[in-house]
């Protein structure tokens, strides 16, 4: 969805909040792990399934339709979904979220149950990668393979052997812009776009693509402010890095060489500590969902990985 051109409208009071766009035909609310989550599927359920797990405070919109369709064209059944407090999934009051990181991991398993899937390939971005690791450790029979994107082998304070967040990103967090009026669509979209900019690598920041995604997320989400705050304060629970040697699912680690959030050394550690994992480096990419101009590299790599893991 793009902002497009706006026709002249007679003076009217502004709408008090977002006008939520109607659900699409292949989008539905599923009962998973005791809560209502919104999921969207692409392709034939008889094909090998890939469950796409987005990062913290991010709806499924960040897995772009074109990316999902590229995987579908490779004969994969693709599922993307909204975490709690994002998109159309269950929303809680700000500061009152009754869930932890492990609850979000159980949500992913619950979605497989709701769709009648015994297992799936799990592709997790950032916090979604933590979720994928936890599911692979706690429910190994449900994970056909792992694809871990821009993530790390540990949550919370970093381990001394792992590179830390860049000083530039720390500075941007310290100088974070004031919150917008959450009912002002344009202001919120601007806020979201500027919030993504510091995570980019040295490849050109695709502002138009990010703005398009942010607009769609705004139009699908009842309470963006609540989701951002609640995910930022999530309880990550006990460590799991020491258990990574137990992961039995074949793993592909995809990571930008200029990731300021989880610098590239995190990917090297994951690839070393998850048995048999392979590493795909994305040059000059930051802490970002793979750019559109890299889909011709990333999508075939995922298709090869999921085929070999079948």
VOBA-1610 file (N, C-alpha, C; in pm, whole numbers, padded with zeros to 5 digits, always signed):
BEGIN
Unk+00085-00119+00000Unk+00000+00000+00000Unk+00088+00124+00000Unk+00060+00222-00086Unk+00137+00346-00090Unk+00049+00461-00047Unk+00114+00572-00013Unk+00036+00688+00031Unk-00049+00743-00082Unk+00005+00744-00205Unk-00070+00788-00321Unk-00103+00936-00316Unk-00186+00979-00412Unk-00229+01118-00418Unk-00358+01134-00340Unk-00372+01245-00272Unk-00490+01270-00192Unk-00574+01381-00256Unk-00699+01350-00280Unk-00789+01448-00339Unk-00824+01556-00237Unk-00863+01674-00286Unk-00905+01782-00197Unk-01038+01744-00133Unk-01046+01759-00002Unk-01166+01722+00072Unk-01214+01844+00148Unk-01345+01870+00153Unk-01394+01982+00232Unk-01350+01970+00378Unk-01341+02083+00445Unk-01293+02082+00583Unk-01382+01993+00669Unk-01315+01899+00739Unk-01386+01807+00827Unk-01297+01782+00949Unk-01355+01746+01060Unk-01271+01710+01174Unk-01194+01582+01143Unk-01071+01570+01192Unk-00993+01449+01165Unk-01056+01328+01232Unk-01038+01213+01173Unk-01089+01091+01233Unk-01010+01062+01359Unk-01074+01009+01462Unk-01007+00990+01591Unk-00904+00879+01592Unk-00904+00791+01495Unk-00809+00680+01495Unk-00801+00618+01358Unk-00716+00516+01343Unk-00699+00453+01213Unk-00827+00384+01165Unk-00849+00389+01036Unk-00958+00314+00974Unk-00899+00181+00932Unk-00938+00075+01001Unk-00876-00055+00977Unk-00925-00113+00846Unk-00830-00151+00761Unk-00866-00203+00630Unk-00931-00341+00643Unk-01017-00378+00550Unk-01085-00509+00559Unk-00987-00624+00543Unk-01022-00737+00600Unk-00937-00854+00587Unk-00937-00905+00443Unk-00825-00963+00404Unk-00812-01020+00270Unk-00863-01164+00271Unk-00896-01219+00153Unk-00957-01352+00148Unk-00872-01462+00213Unk-00740-01454+00200Unk-00655-01560+00256Unk-00598-01522+00393Unk-00665-01428+00459Unk-00626-01382+00592Unk-00735-01426+00689Unk-00697-01480+00805Unk-00799-01528+00898Unk-00750-01523+01041Unk-00844-01524+01132Unk-00814-01527+01274Unk-00816-01673+01319Unk-00707-01718+01380Unk-00696-01855+01427Unk-00678-01856+01578Unk-00736-01956+01642Unk-00717-01974+01786Unk-00590-02056+01806Unk-00488-01996+01865Unk-00359-02063+01880Unk-00306-02036+02020Unk-00271-02141+02091Unk-00217-02127+02226Unk-00311-02045+02315Unk-00441-02059+02291Unk-00541-01994+02376Unk-00570-01850+02343Unk-00511-01795+02235Unk-00537-01655+02197Unk-00570-01648+02048Unk-00624-01535+02006Unk-00660-01514+01867Unk-00544-01445+01793Unk-00494-01513+01691Unk-00386-01459+01609Unk-00430-01452+01465Unk-00387-01347+01396Unk-00420-01332+01255Unk-00308-01392+01170Unk-00345-01475+01076Unk-00248-01539+00987Unk-00295-01526+00843Unk-00201-01530+00753Unk-00230-01526+00610Unk-00146-01632+00542Unk-00206-01704+00449Unk-00135-01813+00384Unk-00127-01790+00233Unk-00022-01846+00175Unk+00002-01836+00031Unk+00034-01976-00021Unk-00041-02020-00122Unk-00008-02146-00186Unk-00092-02263-00139Unk-00042-02383-00169Unk-00112-02509-00148Unk-00064-02572-00017Unk-00158-02600+00072Unk-00122-02657+00202Unk-00056-02794+00188Unk-00066-02855+00073Unk+00001-02984+00051Unk+00150-02967+00026Unk+00194-02844-00004Unk+00337-02819-00026Unk+00409-02804+00107Unk+00543-02817+00107Unk+00618-02799+00233Unk+00591-02662+00293Unk+00551-02656+00420Unk+00515-02528+00481Unk+00635-02452+00537Unk+00631-02321+00522Unk+00729-02231+00583Unk+00652-02130+00668Unk+00681-02129+00798Unk+00619-02032+00889Unk+00714-01916+00907Unk+00671-01797+00868Unk+00752-01676+00877Unk+00722-01607+01010Unk+00827-01584+01091Unk+00811-01529+01225Unk+00886-01395+01230Unk+00812-01287+01240Unk+00872-01154+01234Unk+00932-01116+01369Unk+01006-01005+01369Unk+01073-00957+01489Unk+00979-00886+01584Unk+01035-00835+01692Unk+00957-00773+01797Unk+00881-00650+01751Unk+00760-00634+01801Unk+00674-00519+01774Unk+00644-00501+01625Unk+00656-00608+01549Unk+00639-00600+01403Unk+00533-00697+01356Unk+00439-00647+01278Unk+00334-00730+01222Unk+00388-00811+01105Unk+00303-00899+01053Unk+00343-00982+00941Unk+00368-00900+00814Unk+00326-00774+00812Unk+00341-00692+00693Unk+00487-00675+00652Unk+00579-00691+00748Unk+00722-00675+00717Unk+00775-00792+00635Unk+00702-00905+00632Unk+00728-01009+00532Unk+00644-00970+00409Unk+00704-00907+00314Unk+00627-00850+00203Unk+00561-00958+00118Unk+00448-00921+00058Unk+00374-01016-00025Unk+00461-01072-00136Unk+00541-00987-00199Unk+00627-01035-00308Unk+00725-01140-00263Unk+00776-01126-00142Unk+00866-01225-00085Unk+00792-01357-00063Unk+00674-01349-00002Unk+00594-01468+00022Unk+00558-01537-00111Unk+00523-01457-00211Unk+00486-01513-00340Unk+00605-01577-00410Unk+00726-01525-00387Unk+00845-01587-00443Unk+00868-01725-00385Unk+00846-01740-00255Unk+00858-01872-00193Unk+00746-01964-00241Unk+00624-01910-00252Unk+00511-01988-00301Unk+00538-02040-00442Unk+00601-01957-00526Unk+00632-01999-00663Unk+00730-02115-00666Unk+00804-02135-00559Unk+00893-02250-00546Unk+00824-02369-00483Unk+00692-02373-00489Unk+00611-02482-00435Unk+00627-02496-00284Unk+00611-02384-00215Unk+00609-02384-00070Unk+00476-02325-00024Unk+00425-02378+00086Unk+00305-02324+00150Unk+00353-02225+00254Unk+00326-02098+00234Unk+00386-01992+00315Unk+00282-01937+00412Unk+00321-01925+00539Unk+00234-01869+00642Unk+00305-01750+00706Unk+00241-01635+00707Unk+00290-01522+00785Unk+00181-01486+00885Unk+00220-01430+00998Unk+00119-01401+01100Unk+00159-01281+01184Unk+00059-01226+01251Unk+00078-01115+01343Unk+00103-01169+01483Unk+00215-01128+01543Unk+00235-01159+01685Unk+00123-01096+01768Unk+00110-01138+01891Unk+00025-01065+01985Unk+00069-00918+01986Unk-00027-00832+02001Unk-00003-00687+02006Unk+00046-00629+01875Unk+00029-00701+01764Unk+00060-00645+01633Unk-00053-00681+01536Unk-00066-00602+01430Unk-00165-00632+01327Unk-00304-00655+01383Unk-00368-00761+01337Unk-00505-00792+01379Unk-00511-00891+01495Unk-00396-00934+01545Unk-00397-01031+01654Unk-00439-00964+01785Unk-00456-01046+01887Unk-00501-00996+02017Unk-00413-00881+02064Unk-00477-00780+02122Unk-00407-00662+02169Unk-00434-00642+02317Unk-00332-00594+02388Unk-00344-00570+02532Unk-00319-00423+02562Unk-00358-00382+02681Unk-00330-00246+02724Unk-00180-00226+02737Unk-00137-00106+02712Unk+00005-00073+02723Unk+00054-00101+02866Unk+00163-00175+02875Unk+00221-00207+03005Unk+00154-00321+03078Unk+00055-00384+03013Unk-00020-00491+03081Unk-00018-00621+03000Unk+00087-00642+02924Unk+00094-00763+02841Unk+00124-00885+02926Unk+00035-00985+02925Unk+00054-01102+03012Unk+00130-01215+02942Unk+00232-01183+02864Unk+00303-01288+02790Unk+00453-01264+02793Unk+00526-01372+02768Unk+00672-01370+02765Unk+00720-01415+02628Unk+00851-01415+02608Unk+00907-01464+02483Unk+00868-01609+02460Unk+00868-01688+02565Unk+00832-01830+02548Unk+00684-01848+02515Unk+00600-01757+02560Unk+00459-01761+02518Unk+00450-01737+02367Unk+00530-01644+02316Unk+00529-01619+02171Unk+00580-01742+02096Unk+00675-01814+02153Unk+00721-01938+02090Unk+00609-02042+02088Unk+00533-02050+02198Unk+00421-02145+02201Unk+00311-02101+02104Unk+00299-01971+02080Unk+00203-01923+01980Unk+00235-01982+01843Unk+00365-01985+01809Unk+00405-02039+01678Unk+00366-02186+01667Unk+00388-02261+01773Unk+00348-02402+01774Unk+00196-02413+01763Unk+00125-02326+01836Unk-00021-02327+01831Unk-00075-02299+01692Unk-00006-02214+01618Unk-00049-02188+01479Unk-00037-02313+01394Unk+00071-02388+01412Unk+00085-02513+01337Unk-00030-02607+01371Unk-00065-02612+01500Unk-00179-02694+01541Unk-00308-02647+01474Unk-00331-02517+01475Unk-00454-02461+01419Unk-00465-02487+01270Unk-00353-02496+01202Unk-00352-02520+01058Unk-00343-02670+01025Unk-00336-02753+01126Unk-00329-02897+01104Unk-00196-02944+01050Unk-00088-02872+01084Unk+00045-02906+01032Unk+00127-02976+01140Unk+00183-03091+01105Unk+00267-03162+01201Unk+00397-03089+01226Unk+00453-03029+01121Unk+00578-02955+01134Unk+00587-02853+01022Unk+00686-02766+01032Unk+00708-02665+00928Unk+00853-02619+00935Unk+00898-02560+00826Unk+01025-02487+00825Unk+00997-02353+00893Unk+01078-02315+00990Unk+01058-02190+01062Unk+01162-02088+01018Unk+01115-01972+00973Unk+01205-01864+00934Unk+01179-01746+01027Unk+01277-01713+01111Unk+01258-01609+01209Unk+01356-01495+01191Unk+01303-01373+01198Unk+01382-01250+01186Unk+01400-01187+01324Unk+01525-01163+01367Unk+01555-01093+01492Unk+01491-01167+01610Unk+01396-01106+01681Unk+01327-01175+01790Unk+01258-01300+01737Unk+01213-01296+01612Unk+01156-01416+01550Unk+01257-01529+01542Unk+01386-01494+01528Unk+01490-01595+01531Unk+01507-01657+01668Unk+01489-01575+01773Unk+01489-01632+01910Unk+01374-01731+01924Unk+01257-01692+01873Unk+01141-01781+01880Unk+01168-01911+01806Unk+01227-01902+01688Unk+01259-02022+01613Unk+01354-02113+01688Unk+01456-02055+01753Unk+01550-02136+01830Unk+01480-02207+01946Unk+01391-02134+02015Unk+01321-02194+02129Unk+01229-02307+02085Unk+01158-02287+01973Unk+01070-02394+01924Unk+01153-02516+01885Unk+01267-02492+01819Unk+01352-02603+01776Unk+01405-02681+01896Unk+01431-02612+02008Unk+01482-02678+02127Unk+01372-02748+02206Unk+01256-02684+02218Unk+01150-02736+02303Unk+01050-02825+02230Unk+01042-02810+02098Unk+00949-02890+02017Unk+01019-02937+01889Unk+01126-03014+01902Unk+01206-03050+01784Unk+01128-03124+01676Unk+01025-03196+01716Unk+00946-03270+01618Unk+00859-03180+01531Unk+00844-03053+01569Unk+00759-02961+01492Unk+00839-02878+01392Unk+00972-02892+01392Unk+01058-02805+01312Unk+01130-02887+01205Unk+01090-02866+01079Unk+01156-02935+00968Unk+01294-02877+00942Unk+01306-02746+00954Unk+01436-02679+00944Unk+01422-02539+01002Unk+01536-02473+01022Unk+01541-02336+01073Unk+01608-02246+00972Unk+01553-02126+00955Unk+01620-02017+00884Unk+01623-01901+00981Unk+01742-01862+01024Unk+01759-01760+01127Unk+01817-01635+01064Unk+01740-01527+01067Unk+01774-01403+00997Unk+01802-01292+01097Unk+01919-01230+01087Unk+01951-01111+01168Unk+01917-01131+01315Unk+01966-01240+01372Unk+01933-01271+01510Unk+02060-01307+01586Unk+02044-01356+01707Unk+02159-01384+01792Unk+02132-01510+01873Unk+02237-01566+01934Unk+02218-01689+02013Unk+02176-01664+02157Unk+02147-01540+02191Unk+02109-01510+02327Unk+02024-01384+02332Unk+01935-01376+02429Unk+01854-01256+02452Unk+01905-01185+02576Unk+01863-01063+02596Unk+01905-00989+02714Unk+02047-00937+02697Unk+02117-00915+02807Unk+02255-00865+02798Unk+02342-00958+02714Unk+02425-00900+02628Unk+02508-00980+02540Unk+02617-01054+02615Unk+02661-01166+02562Unk+02773-01241+02619Unk+02904-01174+02580Unk+03008-01187+02665Unk+03133-01115+02639Unk+03201-01153+02508Unk+03174-01274+02457Unk+03239-01316+02332Unk+03161-01271+02208Unk+03046-01206+02227Unk+02966-01160+02113Unk+02983-01010+02095Unk+02994-00964+01970Unk+03006-00819+01947Unk+02880-00747+01991Unk+02898-00627+02045Unk+02787-00550+02099Unk+02725-00459+01995Unk+02606-00412+02027Unk+02537-00313+01944Unk+02631-00197+01912Unk+02618-00145+01790Unk+02706-00035+01749Unk+02682+00090+01832Unk+02787+00170+01846Unk+02775+00295+01920Unk+02674+00389+01854Unk+02670+00386+01721Unk+02577+00473+01648Unk+02432+00437+01680Unk+02404+00306+01688Unk+02267+00265+01720Unk+02233+00298+01866Unk+02329+00280+01955Unk+02306+00319+02094Unk+02271+00468+02104Unk+02345+00547+02028Unk+02321+00692+02031Unk+02182+00725+01977Unk+02140+00653+01873Unk+02007+00681+01817Unk+01897+00644+01916Unk+01918+00537+01995Unk+01821+00501+02098Unk+01815+00609+02205Unk+01933+00662+02240Unk+01939+00765+02345Unk+01871+00894+02302Unk+01871+00920+02172Unk+01812+01043+02119Unk+01679+01017+02048Unk+01611+00912+02089Unk+01489+00870+02019Unk+01388+00984+02012Unk+01324+00993+01897Unk+01225+01099+01876Unk+01106+01082+01970Unk+01042+01191+02008Unk+00921+01179+02092Unk+00812+01104+02018Unk+00727+01039+02094Unk+00619+00962+02032Unk+00526+01054+01955Unk+00471+01004+01844Unk+00376+01084+01768Unk+00237+01079+01828Unk+00147+01156+01773Unk+00004+01140+01800Unk-00036+01011+01727Unk-00067+00907+01804Unk-00088+00775+01744Unk-00214+00768+01657Unk-00296+00871+01659Unk-00413+00873+01570Unk-00383+00945+01438Unk-00264+01004+01428Unk-00224+01080+01309Unk-00148+00987+01216Unk-00216+00939+01113Unk-00158+00838+01024Unk-00024+00881+00967Unk-00017+01000+00910Unk+00107+01045+00846Unk+00221+01057+00948Unk+00189+01110+01066Unk+00292+01127+01168Unk+00345+00992+01217Unk+00256+00896+01233Unk+00298+00763+01279Unk+00383+00694+01174Unk+00342+00705+01049Unk+00421+00643+00941Unk+00560+00706+00935Unk+00567+00839+00946Unk+00698+00905+00949Unk+00782+00853+01065Unk+00720+00841+01182Unk+00789+00792+01302Unk+00844+00651+01280Unk+00765+00564+01218Unk+00807+00427+01194Unk+00922+00422+01092Unk+00913+00503+00989Unk+01019+00505+00888Unk+01150+00553+00949Unk+01144+00662+01025Unk+01266+00713+01086Unk+01319+00617+01191Unk+01231+00540+01253Unk+01275+00440+01349Unk+01352+00327+01286Unk+01323+00297+01159Unk+01393+00190+01088Unk+01528+00234+01031Unk+01541+00362+01004Unk+01660+00411+00933Unk+01793+00374+01003Unk+01804+00388+01137Unk+01933+00358+01201Unk+01976+00212+01193Unk+01883+00123+01157Unk+01915-00019+01150Unk+01975-00059+01015Unk+01975+00031+00920Unk+02021+00000+00785Unk+02173-00011+00780Unk+02220-00089+00680Unk+02362-00095+00651Unk+02397+00014+00551Unk+02505-00008+00476Unk+02549+00095+00381Unk+02482+00083+00245Unk+02403-00022+00223Unk+02320-00025+00103Unk+02216+00087+00115Unk+02174+00144+00005Unk+02076+00254+00014Unk+01951+00212+00092Unk+01910+00297+00184Unk+01789+00273+00262Unk+01668+00291+00171Unk+01587+00187+00157Unk+01471+00191+00067Unk+01353+00253+00140Unk+01354+00387+00147Unk+01251+00456+00223Unk+01112+00429+00167Unk+01100+00423+00035Unk+00968+00402-00025Unk+00909+00267+00019Unk+00993+00163+00019Unk+00945+00030+00060Unk+00906+00029+00207Unk+00990+00090+00292Unk+00961+00093+00435Unk+00835+00173+00463Unk+00818+00283+00391Unk+00699+00366+00409Unk+00574+00288+00368Unk+00583+00212+00263Unk+00470+00132+00217Unk+00431+00028+00323Unk+00531-00038+00380Unk+00505-00138+00484Unk+00446-00072+00608Unk+00504+00041+00649Unk+00456+00112+00767Unk+00311+00155+00751Unk+00275+00199+00631Unk+00137+00240+00605Unk+00042+00122+00619Unk+00083+00010+00565Unk-00003-00109+00576Unk-00016-00153+00721Unk+00096-00150+00795Unk+00092-00189+00937Unk+00000-00096+01015Unk+00007+00034+00988Unk-00081+00129+01057Unk-00227+00096+01030Unk-00258+00066+00906Unk-00397+00043+00867Unk-00451-00089+00920Unk-00364-00179+00962Unk-00409-00311+01010Unk-00401-00325+01162Unk-00345-00227+01230Unk-00317-00244+01373Unk-00405-00154+01457Unk-00469-00212+01557Unk-00560-00136+01642Unk-00485-00044+01739Unk-00368-00088+01787Unk-00299-00011+01890Unk-00148-00026+01874Unk-00091+00051+01784Unk+00053+00042+01758Unk+00135+00080+01881Unk+00094+00182+01952Unk+00170+00228+02069Unk+00183+00117+02173Unk+00074+00045+02196Unk+00075-00062+02294Unk+00171-00173+02252Unk+00165-00211+02126Unk+00251-00319+02078Unk+00398-00286+02090Unk+00435-00164+02051Unk+00575-00124+02058Unk+00624-00127+02202Unk+00545-00073+02294Unk+00586-00070+02434Unk+00588-00210+02496Unk+00488-00290+02467Unk+00479-00421+02530Unk+00589-00515+02482Unk+00621-00511+02354Unk+00727-00598+02305Unk+00863-00553+02356Unk+00880-00421+02373Unk+01008-00371+02423Unk+01036-00419+02565Unk+00930-00444+02642Unk+00948-00485+02781Unk+00927-00634+02804Unk+00930-00714+02698Unk+00898-00856+02712Unk+01001-00929+02797Unk+00954-01026+02875Unk+01040-01111+02957Unk+01099-01219+02867Unk+01231-01217+02852Unk+01295-01316+02763Unk+01325-01447+02834Unk+01314-01450+02967Unk+01327-01576+03040Unk+01469-01629+03047Unk+01479-01758+03073Unk+01609-01820+03095Unk+01687-01835+02964Unk+01819-01844+02978Unk+01908-01856+02863Unk+01887-01988+02789Unk+01926-01989+02662Unk+01922-02114+02586Unk+02049-02137+02504Unk+02141-02041+02501Unk+02259-02056+02416Unk+02334-02187+02443Unk+02345-02222+02570Unk+02419-02343+02607Unk+02354-02470+02555Unk+02231-02459+02508Unk+02158-02576+02456Unk+02161-02586+02304Unk+02223-02491+02237Unk+02215-02489+02091Unk+02271-02616+02027Unk+02363-02682+02095Unk+02415-02809+02043Unk+02310-02918+02035Unk+02194-02896+02100Unk+02085-02994+02096Unk+01995-02976+01973Unk+02010-02866+01901Unk+01922-02841+01786Unk+01946-02948+01680Unk+01840-03017+01645Unk+01852-03125+01546Unk+01806-03082+01407Unk+01736-02970+01398Unk+01684-02925+01268Unk+01798-02865+01185Unk+01804-02895+01055Unk+01902-02828+00969Unk+01880-02677+00973Unk+01989-02600+00979Unk+01975-02456+00998Unk+02052-02378+00893Unk+01990-02269+00848Unk+02053-02172+00759Unk+02051-02039+00831Unk+02167-01977+00848Unk+02178-01848+00914Unk+02201-01741+00807Unk+02114-01643+00801Unk+02123-01533+00703Unk+02144-01404+00781Unk+02249-01330+00747Unk+02284-01215+00831Unk+02355-01108+00750Unk+02319-00984+00775Unk+02386-00873+00712Unk+02523-00849+00774Unk+02621-00819+00692Unk+02757-00798+00744Unk+02770-00666+00819Unk+02669-00577+00807Unk+02674-00448+00874Unk+02557-00430+00971Unk+02515-00540+01031Unk+02404-00535+01127Unk+02448-00459+01252Unk+02386-00343+01283Unk+02428-00267+01401Unk+02365-00317+01531Unk+02258-00394+01520Unk+02188-00444+01639Unk+02254-00571+01690Unk+02265-00671+01605Unk+02335-00794+01635Unk+02449-00807+01533Unk+02564-00748+01561Unk+02672-00751+01462Unk+02705-00892+01415Unk+02771-00897+01301Unk+02789-01021+01225Unk+02848-01135+01308Unk+02925-01105+01410Unk+02980-01210+01495Unk+02874-01296+01560Unk+02754-01242+01579Unk+02644-01322+01632Unk+02606-01433+01535Unk+02606-01402+01407Unk+02575-01502+01306Unk+02683-01610+01301Unk+02808-01568+01312Unk+02919-01664+01312Unk+02905-01760+01431Unk+02869-01705+01548Unk+02850-01789+01666Unk+02735-01887+01647Unk+02623-01839+01592Unk+02509-01927+01567Unk+02547-02041+01472Unk+02614-02005+01364Unk+02651-02106+01264Unk+02748-02209+01322Unk+02829-02165+01417Unk+02925-02256+01481Unk+02857-02345+01584Unk+02762-02292+01658Unk+02706-02363+01773Unk+02583-02446+01741Unk+02512-02415+01632Unk+02401-02500+01588Unk+02460-02606+01495Unk+02448-02732+01530Unk+02515-02838+01452Unk+02480-02834+01303Unk+02583-02830+01220Unk+02565-02837+01075Unk+02510-02713+01010Unk+02495-02603+01084Unk+02434-02482+01027Unk+02522-02423+00918Unk+02458-02364+00819Unk+02527-02294+00711Unk+02499-02145+00724Unk+02594-02064+00676Unk+02586-01918+00692Unk+02585-01850+00556Unk+02485-01764+00535Unk+02476-01683+00415Unk+02493-01537+00456Unk+02602-01476+00414Unk+02629-01336+00447Unk+02570-01245+00341Unk+02502-01141+00386Unk+02446-01040+00296Unk+02532-00914+00309Unk+02612-00887+00209Unk+02708-00778+00216Unk+02638-00642+00225Unk+02688-00559+00317Unk+02644-00420+00334Unk+02500-00409+00382Unk+02443-00518+00430Unk+02306-00517+00482Unk+02310-00501+00634Unk+02215-00426+00688Unk+02207-00404+00832Unk+02112-00500+00899Unk+02045-00451+01003Unk+01946-00530+01076Unk+01812-00510+01006Unk+01796-00580+00896Unk+01684-00554+00805Unk+01633-00684+00746Unk+01503-00688+00721Unk+01448-00794+00638Unk+01517-00783+00502Unk+01554-00896+00439Unk+01628-00886+00312Unk+01564-00792+00211Unk+01646-00702+00157Unk+01600-00603+00059Unk+01536-00671-00061Unk+01447-00598-00125Unk+01382-00651-00245Unk+01483-00690-00351Unk+01593-00614-00363Unk+01691-00646-00466Unk+01780-00764-00427Unk+01757-00823-00310Unk+01829-00944-00270Unk+01739-01068-00271Unk+01613-01050-00306Unk+01524-01165-00308Unk+01572-01272-00406Unk+01637-01230-00515Unk+01684-01328-00612Unk+01801-01410-00558Unk+01859-01368-00447Unk+01962-01446-00378Unk+01902-01523-00261Unk+01822-01454-00183Unk+01770-01512-00058Unk+01664-01619-00085Unk+01570-01592-00174Unk+01462-01688-00199Unk+01516-01821-00252Unk+01604-01823-00352Unk+01659-01952-00394Unk+01736-02023-00284Unk+01806-01948-00199Unk+01879-02010-00088Unk+01783-02079+00008Unk+01669-02014+00035Unk+01570-02074+00124Unk+01508-02197+00060Unk+01479-02189-00069Unk+01420-02303-00138Unk+01516-02422-00140Unk+01645-02396-00164Unk+01744-02504-00162Unk+01754-02565-00021Unk+01758-02480+00078Unk+01770-02525+00215Unk+01651-02612+00256Unk+01531-02563+00227Unk+01411-02639+00268Unk+01395-02767+00186Unk+01445-02768+00062Unk+01440-02891-00019Unk+01536-02995+00036Unk+01657-02952+00074Unk+01756-03047+00124Unk+01718-03100+00262Unk+01636-03021+00335Unk+01596-03063+00470Unk+01472-03150+00468Unk+01412-03168+00351Unk+01287-03245+00342Unk+01311-03392+00376
//
